[in-house]
Amino acid sequence: MNDNFINEFFGIGIQNGKTPENLGVLWRSAQNLGASFIFTIGNRYAKQACDTHNAVKSMPYFHYENFEEFFSNLPKGARLVGVELTDEALPLETFHHPRRCVYLLGAEDHGLSKQAIEKSHFLVKFNSAKSLNVSVAGSIVMYDRGIEKPRS
């Protein structure tokens, strides 16, 4: 078995997502870009037409009622990477993605909760003056992860 498969994984999800369509698009991108699982905190996923690859049947999906439940179920050894447009966040362009991590995105209108920001091991942001659609933001993060850069 490939050691990278054992030693490296990532999941991605949305906290209090606005629309199930955004999750459907993110789910499809996650399947194509190598995510191990996807999740939601707060709002639930409902199958949408935008999930044309039927990712719902090919990748584990987890739902958590609140941030505390999510945080207590982080995989052992995984780092939480919050994606948020704040002054404290590191630029994605120079960020070294952890080998084992979980990316957390917030809805476009509210972003991540204060608790999620405080509990994140890392915060990353895009070189953008305004926020991006959550599924677009997640896709960019996963694509950046796949670019050859050292892992921390």
C-alpha positions in Angstrom: 0.0 0.0 0.0 1.2 3.5 -0.8 2.6 5.3 2.3 1.2 8.6 1.1 -2.3 7.1 1.1 -1.9 6.2 4.8 0.0 9.4 5.9 -1.8 12.0 3.9 -5.5 12.9 3.7 -7.9 15.8 3.8 -11.5 16.6 4.1 -13.5 19.7 3.3 -16.8 21.2 4.4 -19.0 24.1 5.0 -20.2 25.7 8.2 -23.8 27.0 8.0 -24.0 26.8 4.2 -26.6 28.9 2.4 -27.6 26.6 -0.4 -27.4 22.9 -1.1 -26.3 23.7 -4.7 -23.0 25.1 -3.3 -22.4 21.9 -1.4 -23.2 19.8 -4.5 -20.6 21.7 -6.6 -18.0 21.5 -3.8 -18.7 17.8 -3.4 -18.0 17.2 -7.1 -14.8 19.2 -6.9 -13.8 17.3 -3.8 -14.2 14.0 -5.6 -12.2 15.2 -8.6 -9.4 16.8 -6.5 -8.7 13.9 -4.1 -10.6 14.7 -0.9 -11.2 11.8 1.5 -14.5 13.1 2.8 -16.9 16.0 2.9 -19.0 17.5 5.7 -21.5 20.1 6.8 -22.0 21.9 10.1 -25.5 23.2 10.6 -27.4 22.9 7.4 -27.9 19.5 5.7 -27.1 18.5 2.2 -29.8 17.5 -0.2 -28.9 15.9 -3.5 -29.0 18.5 -6.3 -28.7 18.4 -10.1 -25.3 20.1 -9.8 -23.9 16.8 -8.5 -23.7 15.3 -12.0 -21.0 12.8 -11.0 -23.1 11.4 -8.2 -20.3 12.1 -5.7 -22.8 11.5 -2.9 -22.4 7.7 -3.5 -18.6 7.7 -3.9 -17.3 9.8 -1.0 -18.1 9.7 2.8 -20.3 12.6 3.9 -20.7 13.7 7.5 -23.1 16.1 9.1 -22.6 17.8 12.4 -25.3 19.8 14.2 -22.9 22.4 15.6 -19.2 23.3 15.7 -18.6 21.6 19.0 -19.8 18.2 17.6 -17.6 18.7 14.5 -14.5 19.7 16.4 -14.8 16.8 18.8 -14.8 14.5 15.8 -11.8 15.8 13.9 -9.7 12.9 12.8 -6.7 12.2 15.2 -3.7 14.2 14.1 -5.6 16.3 11.6 -5.1 20.1 11.6 -8.1 22.4 11.1 -7.5 24.9 8.3 -10.1 27.7 8.3 -10.6 29.6 5.1 -11.5 33.2 6.0 -10.8 36.7 4.8 -9.1 38.2 7.9 -6.0 40.1 8.6 -4.6 37.2 10.6 -5.0 34.6 7.8 -2.0 33.4 5.8 -2.0 33.9 2.0 -3.0 30.7 0.3 -0.3 31.3 -2.4 2.5 30.7 0.2 0.6 28.3 2.6 2.2 24.9 3.1 -0.8 22.5 3.5 -0.6 20.0 6.4 -0.4 16.3 5.3 -3.5 15.5 7.4 -6.0 18.3 7.6 -9.6 19.4 7.4 -10.6 22.5 5.5 -13.5 24.5 6.9 -15.3 27.1 4.8 -18.0 29.5 5.9 -21.1 30.7 4.0 -20.5 33.8 1.8 -22.8 36.0 3.9 -21.5 35.2 7.4 -18.1 33.5 7.0 -16.8 31.2 9.8 -18.1 31.5 13.3 -15.9 33.2 15.9 -15.4 29.9 17.6 -14.3 28.2 14.3 -11.8 31.0 13.7 -10.4 30.7 17.3 -10.1 26.9 17.1 -8.5 26.7 13.6 -4.9 25.7 13.7 -4.4 27.8 10.6 -6.4 30.4 8.7 -5.8 31.0 5.0 -7.2 33.6 2.6 -7.1 34.4 -1.1 -5.5 37.5 -2.6 -9.0 39.0 -3.1 -10.6 42.1 -1.8 -14.0 40.4 -1.6 -15.2 37.0 -0.6 -15.7 34.2 -3.2 -18.6 31.7 -3.6 -18.0 29.0 -1.1 -17.8 26.2 -3.7 -15.4 28.2 -5.8 -13.2 29.0 -2.7 -13.1 25.4 -1.7 -12.2 24.2 -5.2 -9.3 26.7 -5.2 -8.0 25.5 -1.9 -8.1 21.9 -3.0 -6.4 22.7 -6.3 -3.7 24.7 -4.4 -3.2 21.6 -2.2 -2.4 19.5 -5.3 0.3 21.9 -6.5 3.8 20.6 -5.7 4.7 22.4 -2.5 6.3 21.0 0.7 3.8 19.6 3.2 4.0 20.6 6.9 
